[in-house]
Amino acid sequence: MKFPKKGLPQETILKELEKVTSQDLSFSSGRILGSMCTMPHELAIEVFCRYIDRNLGDPGLHPGTRKIEEEVIGMLSDLLHLERGYGHIVSGGTEANILAVRAFRNLSDSERPELILPKSAHFSFIKAGEMLGVKLVWAELKPDYTVDVKDVEAKINDNTIGIVGIAGTTGLGVVDDIPSLSDLAQDYGIPLHVDAAFGGFVIPFAKALGYEIPDFDFKLRGVKSITIDPHKMGMAPIPAGGIIFRRKKYLKAISVLAPYLAGGKVWQATITGTRPGASVLAVWALIKHLGFEGYMEIVDRAMKLSRWFAEEIKKTPNAWLVREPVLNIVSFKTKNLHGVERKLKEKGWGISAHRGYIRIVFMPHVTKEMIEEFIKDLREVL
Ligand SMILES: Cc1ncc(COP(=O)(O)O)c(C=O)c1O
C-alpha cells in the first residue's frame, strides 16, 4: 500500500476503519474464550483516553503521573505481601519477565549465565534468554503439570543466575509449588522469580474466597521478583504489565541513565523508553475503584463458572479434562482435536488448540449464557 499523497476527511477514515475492524472478534461479543485479555473496565477506558498524552519515559515532565505509578507499585506490593516494593507498570508480562531475568543476570558474575525454568513457562522467557545471552535450562513437570522441584534442584550449578516458578501457567492455569522453590532458592542463595502474569490478579482473591492454592508471593523469602499483569485479570487496558522487585538493588542493576530528557536526567529500568502514563493512571483508578472486594467478586464469578464448565466437560462424550482446574482456566482434550478446533472456529469461537488440548480462560467478559452456547456447539461438533 502506498503512503497517501493527499489526506482524506476524518469521517471517511473512521468509516473505513469501522468496516475493516468489523472483521475482528470483540471481547464484548463474549465469544473470545481463549485469551487472557478482556474488555477493560469502563472507568479504566475513560481514564486511559483522558490522559493519553502522558509519557512516563520522561517522568520529570509528568511528576503527578510518576507519583501515581509509585502508588500503584505500592498497592501491588501490598497485595503481594511486601511492605515496600520496587518496580514499574510495563508493556506486559513479556517485558516484566525480561526485566527480571535482566536483573538476575546483571547481579550475577557468571560468564555463562543459566536460568532454570519449568517446561510450562511462557515463551517470553525464550525471548529473554536470546536477548540477554542467558541459557535456559528446562525443568521437568510432574504428572499434575507443576514443576518437579527435585529436577530443578538437580539442575542448579555455579552458573545458575535464577529460578523461575509459575503462578498460573498459560496453558492450564496451574500454580507451581512456590513454597518449595522458595526454600530451594534460599538454600542455594539463588533468586526466585515468580511469573504471576495471569495468577497475580486471581490467586490473592481466590485464596480469600477459600480456594486452596499454595502461597506464591513475597510472603516467601526466596521470592525476589514477581510479574503481575493488570491487563489480564486486572481488567486494565492494554498495555499494562507489572514487575515488582523485593529490593531496590534489582531495579538499580537494570537502570541506565537517560541524560537528555526535557524533564531532567533520570535512571530508566524499563525496556521501552517512551511509555504510556495513561496505562498507569488507568490501573490506579481501577484498583482504587474496585478494591480487594471488587476483584474478589470478579474472581468469584470466574472461578465458579470454570468449575461448572469442568463438570459439563466430564459429562461430554469424547471430551476429557486435562486436569482439575486450579485457577479460572479449564483445558480439555477431544478426539480429532484440530478438526474440532477448526469447526468451533467456523462457528465463531475465539479458541485455540495447543499442546494437545483446547483451553478456555474464564475472563470477566465470559458469561454463563455464552458458555452454555459453546457447550452446545462443542457437543454438536463432537
Ligand atoms: C504466565 C504468563 N507469563 C507471561 C505472559 C506474557 O504476557 P504478555 O502477553 O502481556 O507479554 C503470559 C501471556 O499470556 C502468560 O500467560
The ligand as a Gaussian input file, in Angstrom:
#p B3LYP/6-31G(d) Opt

LIG

0 1
 C        2.212000     -16.820000      32.541000
 C        2.427000     -15.766000      31.507000
 N        3.536000     -15.016000      31.543000
 C        3.782000     -14.051000      30.641000
 C        2.896000     -13.789000      29.623000
 C        3.204000     -12.721000      28.606000
 O        2.360000     -11.633000      28.779000
 P        2.164000     -10.534000      27.626000
 O        1.474000     -11.216000      26.510000
 O        1.341000      -9.498000      28.334000
 O        3.506000     -10.032000      27.265000
 C        1.720000     -14.553000      29.536000
 C        0.744000     -14.308000      28.465000
 O       -0.239000     -14.941000      28.306000
 C        1.484000     -15.560000      30.497000
 O        0.398000     -16.343000      30.446000

